C-alpha cells in the first residue's frame, strides 16, 4: 500500500469531515502532509529512527509550517 502522504485527497476529506486522523509514517511524509493540509486534526507517529539532533531539526521544520490550519 502507498504511504499515507500519497493519500492527500482522502486525508483532506477525513479532516474536513471533522474527524481526527492518526498516522504512522516517516518524518518526510509528516512534513509533506503538514505543508499540504496543515497539522490540525492529525496525530503523527514518526517511524524513522532519529538522533536527538535529527529529531530537533524535524521539530524546527514543523514549527516553520502553519500547523494550526
Residue, then its C-alpha position, 0 to 999 in steps of 0.5 A: x500500500x502507498x504511504x499515507x502522504x500519497x493519500x492527500x485527497x482522502x486525508x483532506x476529506x477525513x479532516x474536513x469531515x471533522x474527524x481526527x486522523x492518526x498516522x504512522x509514517x516517516x518524518x518526510x511524509x509528516x512534513x509533506x502532509x503538514x505543508x499540504x493540509x496543515x497539522x490540525x486534526x492529525x496525530x503523527x507517529x514518526x517511524x524513522x529512527x532519529x538522533x536527538x539532533x535529527x529529531x530537533x531539526x524535524x521539530x524546527x521544520x514543523x514549527x516553520x509550517x502553519x500547523x494550526x490550519 
